[in-house]
Amino acid sequence: MTRELRAEHICLTNRFKRLYIVHASSGIVCLLGANGAGKSSLLEVLAGLTPATEGEVLWGGQPTAQRSLAELAVERGYLAQKPSIQFELTGRDCLQFFNDHTQQQIPGMLIEKLGLTTLLDKVYTHMSGGEQQRIFIARTLLQVWQPLMDGNALLILDEPLQSLDIRHQHALMCWLADLGIRGNQIVMSCHDVNIANTFADTVWLARSGELLASGPVEEVMTLDNLWRTFDCHFDFLEREPRGVFVPVSV
Ligand SMILES: Nc1ncnc2c1ncn2[C@@H]1O[C@H](COP(=O)(O)OP(=O)(O)OP(=O)(O)O)[C@@H](O)[C@H]1O
């Protein structure tokens, strides 16, 4: 069963204006926009963590505002832009805390896909920035592991690729694409237009607290839209599978 995420005319005073987002029903949505465009604010509202000042967010036909955070957390994983842990926990401890209790052990697939083997016994505060980020991504996925495997989860990921090296970025995006094909809904912000162009099914472009464009990647990722979003001119190079955007001037 595919669940739809729908938000209509939502507004968050001082952070974004009216955003009309039709819907997202499965696969990857990439949210792009300049610094301060309102991406994190929008994701917080979609995750049900910050109530919208106007409008409502529906997940599976039900307003998220009517569900408790504990209820939402069963199927909705949220990765914050600046997560942190202050305690001297190992990677394993960090993960076990978020284990959704449907399995006794940390799933081998999670360890393999995010390259966690050497991190499980390492103390979190001794990890590099990218290693810490992989632990946080793992925690988010582990929290909703069974729904994720069943294709019923909603993942809201605020810049999941930050601090990841290129190999881990690519591996994560390939896995998210697979999870999207299974029916999960993944909404993520990022700053890489080519990641969005390569992996997204749907793209939302935000600028100054408003949504400039939203829809299928091939319709939304135009040179004109990118210029209007970033105040930056791009060239487009024809390359398989979907082409490459190169910034040329601001
Ligand atoms: N907790 C907050 N309270 C009030 N205003 C906020 C808060 N968080 C962000 N803002 C403001 O809302 C606007 C949008 O911020 P937001 O963090 O959503 O942007 P963003 O697109 O995620 O930016 P970035 O790419 O830099 O992460 C900014 O003007 C910011 O100053």
The ligand as an ORCA input file, in Angstrom:
! r2SCAN-3c Opt
* xyz 0 1
  N      13.675     28.337     14.819
  C      13.530     29.409     14.029
  N      12.849     30.495     14.431
  C      12.678     31.571     13.650
  N      13.165     31.658     12.408
  C      13.849     30.611     11.940
  C      14.080     29.432     12.709
  N      14.779     28.563     11.967
  C      14.988     29.169     10.794
  N      14.439     30.395     10.769
  C      14.429     31.335      9.664
  O      13.601     30.798      8.649
  C      14.193     31.000      7.371
  C      14.352     29.658      6.682
  O      15.326     28.879      7.403
  P      15.583     27.357      7.062
  O      16.536     26.824      8.081
  O      14.291     26.691      6.899
  O      16.301     27.488      5.642
  P      17.044     26.378      4.758
  O      16.495     26.499      3.377
  O      16.958     25.051      5.399
  O      18.532     26.912      4.775
  P      19.968     26.162      4.685
  O      20.152     25.724      3.248
  O      20.920     27.250      5.043
  O      19.963     25.040      5.665
  C      15.505     31.734      7.598
  O      15.268     33.085      7.343
  C      15.818     31.496      9.036
  O      16.484     32.614      9.586
*
